[in-house]
Amino acid sequence: MNAIPFLRYDDPAAAIDWLSAAFGFECNQVERGENGTIAHAELRFEDGMVMLGSARDNELGMKTARELGAVTQGIYLIVDAGIDVHFERAVAAGAEVVRALHDTDYGSRDYAVKDPEGNLWDFGTYRPAAAVPTMSFAGE
């Protein structure tokens, strides 16, 4: 299974530029919608991806962090090398530091910041164990 987070932004074009400058994302694809909106964008980071688009009312009922005035989730991205430089780059781009760069009890070096629209981003060196549980169902 691959998990790909998706976010909505009030100004997704500015978000794409900022995420690229602050975190090193590479814009892979942008699909324009009506009235200059961004219907779908794909940004790559190392071997992962996030998708984003313009904030809008639809059947998903998503609200932006800015609209809610609160963070309801965060995204953790693994930085294989250079986490200290990555942190400095994010801060220089204006990321709001939520948790400064630090070493954890479980062997990671990580930090958490918010982007200009209030989304929570956590970066670190931690790689969780890749154990996949075996599922069984009654009758099998």
C-alpha positions as CSV (number, residue, x, y, z in Angstrom):
1,M,0.0,0.0,0.0
2,N,1.2,3.5,-0.8
3,A,-0.3,6.4,1.2
4,I,-0.3,9.8,-0.5
5,P,-1.6,12.7,1.6
6,F,-3.7,15.4,-0.1
7,L,-4.2,18.9,1.1
8,R,-6.3,21.9,0.2
9,Y,-4.8,25.4,0.1
10,D,-6.4,28.9,-0.3
11,D,-3.5,29.8,-2.6
12,P,-2.1,26.5,-4.0
13,A,0.2,28.2,-6.5
14,A,1.9,30.0,-3.7
15,A,2.0,26.8,-1.6
16,I,3.7,24.9,-4.4
17,D,6.4,27.6,-4.7
18,W,6.8,27.8,-0.9
19,L,6.9,24.0,-0.3
20,S,9.5,23.8,-3.1
21,A,11.7,26.5,-1.6
22,A,11.3,25.6,2.1
23,F,11.3,21.8,2.0
24,G,12.7,20.8,-1.4
25,F,9.6,19.5,-3.0
26,E,9.6,19.1,-6.8
27,C,6.5,19.9,-8.7
28,N,5.6,16.8,-10.8
29,Q,2.2,17.8,-12.2
30,V,-0.3,20.7,-12.1
31,E,-3.8,20.4,-13.5
32,R,-5.7,23.7,-13.8
33,G,-9.3,24.0,-12.9
34,E,-11.9,26.7,-13.4
35,N,-11.2,30.4,-12.8
36,G,-7.5,29.9,-12.3
37,T,-7.9,27.2,-9.6
38,I,-5.6,24.2,-9.2
39,A,-7.7,21.1,-9.4
40,H,-4.8,18.7,-8.8
41,A,-1.0,19.1,-8.2
42,E,1.6,16.4,-7.4
43,L,4.8,17.3,-5.5
44,R,7.6,14.8,-4.9
45,F,9.9,14.6,-1.9
46,E,12.6,11.9,-2.1
47,D,10.6,8.7,-2.7
48,G,7.3,10.2,-1.5
49,M,4.6,12.5,-2.8
50,V,1.8,14.8,-1.6
51,M,-1.1,16.0,-3.7
52,L,-2.8,19.4,-3.3
53,G,-5.3,21.7,-4.8
54,S,-7.4,24.7,-4.3
55,A,-9.7,24.9,-1.3
56,R,-13.3,24.4,-2.4
57,D,-16.7,23.2,-1.1
58,N,-17.4,19.7,-2.4
59,E,-18.6,16.3,-1.2
60,L,-15.3,15.7,0.7
61,G,-16.1,18.5,3.2
62,M,-12.4,19.4,3.7
63,K,-11.5,22.6,5.5
64,T,-8.1,24.3,5.5
65,A,-6.1,24.7,8.7
66,R,-6.4,28.5,8.1
67,E,-10.2,28.3,7.8
68,L,-10.5,26.2,11.0
69,G,-7.9,28.1,12.9
70,A,-6.5,24.8,14.0
71,V,-4.4,21.9,12.8
72,T,-6.3,18.6,12.6
73,Q,-3.5,16.4,11.2
74,G,0.2,16.5,10.2
75,I,2.5,14.9,7.6
76,Y,5.7,13.1,8.6
77,L,8.4,13.0,5.9
78,I,11.7,11.1,6.2
79,V,14.9,13.0,5.4
80,D,17.6,10.4,4.7
81,A,20.5,12.8,5.0
82,G,21.1,16.4,6.0
83,I,18.3,17.0,8.4
84,D,20.1,19.9,10.0
85,V,20.5,21.7,6.7
86,H,16.8,20.8,5.8
87,F,15.7,22.5,9.1
88,E,17.8,25.6,8.4
89,R,16.3,25.8,4.9
90,A,12.7,25.6,6.2
91,V,13.4,28.3,8.8
92,A,15.0,30.6,6.3
93,A,11.9,30.3,4.1
94,G,9.7,31.4,7.0
95,A,8.4,28.2,8.4
96,E,6.8,28.6,11.8
97,V,8.8,26.3,14.2
98,V,6.4,24.2,16.3
99,R,9.1,21.8,17.6
100,A,12.8,22.7,17.0
101,L,15.3,20.3,15.6
102,H,16.1,17.7,18.3
103,D,17.1,14.1,19.0
104,T,14.3,11.8,20.2
105,D,14.4,8.9,22.6
106,Y,13.6,6.5,19.8
107,G,16.7,7.4,17.7
108,S,15.3,10.0,15.3
109,R,16.5,13.6,14.7
110,D,13.4,15.6,13.7
111,Y,11.5,18.9,13.8
112,A,8.0,20.1,13.2
113,V,6.9,23.4,11.4
114,K,3.8,25.0,9.9
115,D,3.6,26.3,6.4
116,P,2.2,29.8,5.7
117,E,-1.4,28.4,5.6
118,G,-1.0,26.5,8.9
119,N,-0.5,22.9,7.8
120,L,1.7,20.9,10.1
121,W,4.8,19.3,8.6
122,D,7.2,17.0,10.6
123,F,10.5,16.0,9.1
124,G,12.9,13.4,10.6
125,T,15.3,10.6,10.2
126,Y,13.0,8.0,11.8
127,R,12.0,5.0,9.6
128,P,9.3,2.9,11.3
129,A,9.6,-0.9,11.1
130,A,8.0,-2.2,7.9
131,A,6.2,-5.1,9.6
132,V,2.9,-5.9,7.9
133,P,0.5,-7.8,10.1
134,T,-1.2,-10.9,8.8
135,M,-4.9,-10.6,8.8
136,S,-7.3,-13.6,9.0
137,F,-11.0,-13.6,8.6
138,A,-13.6,-16.0,10.1
139,G,-14.3,-18.8,7.8
140,E,-10.9,-18.8,6.0
